[in-house]
Amino acid sequence: MIKCASLFTCELDSPEVALEEIKSQLSEKIELKANTVGIIMCHTEFIEADILIHVAEGLPFEVIGLTTVGQAVNDIVDEMVLTVFVMTSDDVQFATGSVIMGDIATAAEALKNAAIEATPAGEIPGLILTFPPMTQDCPGDFYTATWSHIFPGVPAAGCMPATDNPGAAGSKVYYKGEISERLHAFVLCFGAVNPRFIIATLPDKDKHPRTGTVTRSQGPLVHEIDGQDAIDYMQKIGIIDETGESLGAGYAVPFMINHKDYDGVPVLRGLVSILNEPRAAVFAGSIDEGSSFTMLNMKPDDTLLTTEKELQKVADMNDVNGILAFSCAMRYVVLLSTDPTTEMASIQKLLSDVPFMASYVGGELCPTSEHGGAYTNRFHNYSLVAVVL
């Protein structure tokens, strides 16, 4: 069994005070077992003020850290806060590791070697918590596919870091004293982990009536929709103008929803850019040929409804010891017109009876299905995913 606790500090002036606040809460909230690991998430200012590294190095267990733009734990909802989610157990073992991601040609082998090095001989993890960087050369689908190759059928869940800069520039991952925009850190959990997963996307009523089918694609590049040039198609239906700029009004945002082999769970894709050479629409994740194209209208109220609907399912679960929840930073952007902390406040209210950490992130990794103990891992955009321990 895994026992969990969530800790926090808003201290930005003194690394020593921040560490003391965290350690004080740690001693009050949880008794550490034989095996312990922690996840730290914080705004980039906590890195600049040397708070993250001081807290991480001052704790009596290994931690992985990421940047974020807003958070909630049991005791606070805030944007300028550092939180620590503690997982401790006598019968579940945690193995951590990391790798600096190079180009995609060498990254898979590097990650495989790091994972094997961290794995006890003859063991297979019951859960992978993965925290890859935000890079252009390794899209999110690469990580889910790579983990599924290293440990077939093992659930892999986690997130990419985020910042409040355009394109998440400057987002970083921390592990063992190293902070980098290209660092990929992970936790392998061995034993009776019993993970469960929740995915919140968008309500069905948000589907735009204009739909099409991807007829030619390569990774995140969509070349044809319904047999037409993808850029011409999007200009025709009014998503982009002749310069490639978005024409979406309000919260109208184009998505790809891929139903192929996903057991009916929608996997959302946001439009990133337009390429004139080669002619293609670029999305934030791979798009299979045969996928459906649907334009969705993303509104604050409906975004919150999906959060509440899916997280209510936690109340029906047994043996819930802790929850990690990761919400796409684009959901945060949608909520800027009202209050970007609203979703985090809603999560806090729904999960108040169990230790949890919720954060806005740059991309979400979570299984969409499980058959006979084997999980199908997927990368998500515009979604909230939760790992229930």
N, C-alpha and C positions, 0 to 999 in steps of 0.2 A: 504494500500500500504506500502511496505517495502522500505526504502531508505538505501543505502549501501555506504560504503567508505572503502578503503584499506590504511593502514598506515604501516610504517616500521622504523626500526632502525638497524644500524650495530654496535652500541656502545656496547663494551664488557668490558670496563674499569670502567665505572661509572653507577650504576643503576639510579642515580638521573638524569644524562644527558640523558640516554635512555628514561626515563619517560617523561622528558621535550620535547624531540623530538617528541614522540608519541602524547602528549597532544597538542603541537603546530600544528601538522598536523590535529588533530581531529577538533580543532576550525576553521581551515582554510577550511576544506573539507566538513563538514556536520553539520547541525543543529540537535541536538538530539531531538527526539519526546518524547511522554509519555512513551514508552516502548523501551528499548534498551538492546542488548546483543552483546558480542564480541567473536570471535574465534582467539586465538593466536597460531601461529605455529613457531617453532624455532629449531635450532640445539641444541644439548644437552649442548654445552658450555655456552649457555645463562642461563641454569639452574644452572650450576656449578658456574657461575659468579653472581648469585642472580639477574640477570636481569629480567627473566620471572616473578618471584614472586613479584618483586618490581613494575614492570609495571602493572601487573594484579591487585594488591591491590591499585594502585594509580589511576586507572580509575574510572569514576563515574557510572559504570554499571558492572554487573557480566560478567565474561569471563570463557571460557573453553580453556585449553591449551594442545598442543601436541608437541612431538618432530618429526623432519623431517630431511631430508638430502639435500634438495634443494627446492627453492621456486621461485615464481614470483608473483608480484602484479603490479599495473599499473606503478609504478615508478622505479622498480628495479627487476633484475634477479640475484640471488646469492645463494650460499650455506650457507654462514655464515651471516645470517640475521634473525631478528625477525620481524614477520608481525602480524598485527591485522586487522581482517575483522569485520567491524561494521555493525550491522543491527538494524535499528530504525524505529518505526512506531507509529502512533496514533491509528490505528484500528486493528493491529495484536499484540497479546500479546505473550510474551515469558516466559516460565517457565523452570527453570533449575533444575537439580538434579544429583545425583551420587550414586554409590554403589561400595564397594570393592568386587571384584569378588572372591568368594570362589570356591569350586569344583562345577562341573556341576550339581550335584544332588541338590544343594541349590541355585545356582546362578539365576535360572529362577524366583524363588519366591522372592528373594531379589530384582531383577530388577523390577518385577511387583509391589512390595510394594513401591519402590522408585518412580516409574512412577505415581502410583495412588496418592501418597502424593503430588506430584508436580502439579497434574491436578486439576483445579478448578471444583467444583461440577457441574455435568451435562454436562461438556464440553468434546469434542473429538478433538484432535489436527488435523490440516490439514497437518502437516509435522513433522516428527521426524528427528532431526539431532543427530546422535548417534556416539560416539567416544569411542569404547571399547578398552581394552588393548590387547596386543599380548601375549597370554598364550597358553600353550600346552593343558590344560584341557578344555578350552572353545573355540572351533574353530569358525571361522567367521559365518558359517551357523547357529550356535546356536543362535547368536544375531538376525539375520533376522527372524528366526523362532519364537523366543521369542517375539520380537516386534509385529509380525503379530498375535500372540496369545493375547497379551495385548490389542492391538488396531487393530482389524481385518480390512484389506483393506486400512489402513493408510500408506502412503509412508514413508519408513525409509531409510535414506541415510546418509553416513558419511564415516569414515575411522578408521583404526588402526594406532597408531604411528609408526615411523620408526627411525632407527639410522644407522650409517655407520659401525656398528659392525655386525659380522656374526650372522645370525638369528635374527637381530634386538634386540640383547641383550642390556638391559638398556633403551629401549624405554619407555616413560612415558606419563601419562596424568595428567593434573592439574585441580583442581577445589577447590575454596574457601580456598586457603592456603595449600592444600594438594597436594603433587606430589608423584605418586606411579606407579609402573609397573603393578599394578593390579586394578587400578582405572578405572571405566567406568563412563564417564560423558555424559550428553545429554541435548539437548534443545528441548522442545516441543513448537510448534508454533500454536497458536489458531487464527482463523479468516480467511480472504480471502487471503491465502498465494499464491495460483496459482503456485505451483512448476512444473517445467518440467525437464526431465532427459535425459542425453546423455551418451551413453556408447561406447567407442572406444576399439576394441579388436585387431584383426589382419586381414590383407587382405586375401581374399579367396585363392589367388595364393600361400600363404604360407603353405597351407595344404600339409603335407607329404603323399605320396601315400599309405603308410602302415596304414591301419585302422583295428580296431577290435571292438567288442562289449563286454562290461562288463557283465559277466554272474553270478558273485557272488561278493558281496561287503557288507561292514558294515561300515557306516559312511565314513571316509576318507580312510579306508583300502580296497584295491582291491585285492581279492583272486584269481579270475579267469577272463581271457579274452578269448572269443571264446571257453569257456569250458576247457581252458588250465590253468595250474598254472601260475599266473601272472608274477612271477619272471622268470620262464622258457620261457614264451612268450617274455618278454623284452630282455632276453639274445639271443633268437632265431633271433629277428629282429635287434639286434645290438645296443640297447639303453644302456644296462648295460653289464658289463663283469661278469665273474663267481664270483667275490668278491662283486658284487653289486655296483661297481663304474660306473659312467656315462661314456659312450663312445661318447657322442655327440660332434661333431667337430664344431668349430666356435660358432655360435649362435643356433645350433640345440638343442632344448629343448623339452622334452616330455610334452604334455598337455592332459588333459581330456576335451572334449567339450561335455557338456550335453545339448541335445536338448529336453529332455523330459519335457513337460509342461512349456517350457520357451518361447513359441511363436516365436521360431526360432532365439532368441538372444543367441549367443554362450556364455556359462559361462566357463571360462578357469580354469584349475587346473594344478598347477605345481607339478612335482614329488619331494617329500621331502626326502624320505629315503626308504630303503628296510629292511623288517623284515624277519628273518629266522624262528622265532618262536613267533607267528604263521606266516606261509608263507604269505606275503602280501607286496604289494607296497603301500606306504603311500603318500597320496597327501595332498595338502594344502587346504582342504575343502572336504565336503561330495561328494561321487560319487554314483549316483543311479544305480541300476542294469538296464540294457538296454541302458545305456549311450554309446556314441561312443568314442572310443579311437583313437586319431590322433596325430601323431608327427608333430610339426610345426617348421619351421625354422624362428627364430626371428632375424631380421636384423635391424640396425639403420634406414636406409632409409624407410623401410616399416613401422616401428613403428611410425615414424614421419608422414607418409602419413595417417595413421588412425587418428591421432590427428587432422590434418588439415581437413580431410574429415568430421569428425563428428562435430568439433567445428564451421565449416562454417555454420552449420544449425542454429546457434544462430542468424545469420544475418537475417534469415527468420522469426524470432519470434517477436511478438509484446510485448510491456510492459516489457522489460527486465530491471530490476533495480539492479541486482547484480548476480555474479556467484561464486560458490565454486567448484573448480576442484581438484580432487584427482587422482594422477597417481601412479600406482604400482611401488615400489622401484626396481622391476626387470626390468622395462623399463629403469630406471636410470642406472642399471648395463649394460644393452645392449648398452646404449649410451656412456659408459665409453671409448669404443675404439675410439670414435670420440670426442664428447664434451658433457658431461652429462647435461649441461645447455641448449642444443639445443632445447629440447622439451619445456622447460619453456619459452625460448625466442620466440618460435613459438606461444605458448599460449598467451604470452604478446602481440604479434603483432595482433593476431586474435581477441583478446578481449579488445583492447585498448580503445574502445569507452564506456565501461561500467566498473564500479568498480568490481574487481575480486580478488580472492586469489587462487593460484594454488600451490600444494605441492606434493612432493613424500611421499608415505605412505606405511604402512605395509600390507594393505589389504583394499579392497574397498567394500562398501555396497551401493546398488542402486537398485531400482525397474527395472525389465525388461519389465513390461507390465502394462497396465491399462484397465480395462473393467468395464464400468458403474460406474466409480468413485472409484472402488476398485483396489488397486495396488498389484502386486506380487513382494515381496522383495527378493533379491538374494545377495549372497556374491560372490565376484569376485577376481580373481588373474590376474596379467599381463595386467590389463586394466586401462583405464582412464575413470573416471566417472565425470559428471558435474551436479550440481544442479543449475538450472536457476531459479532465484527468480523474 
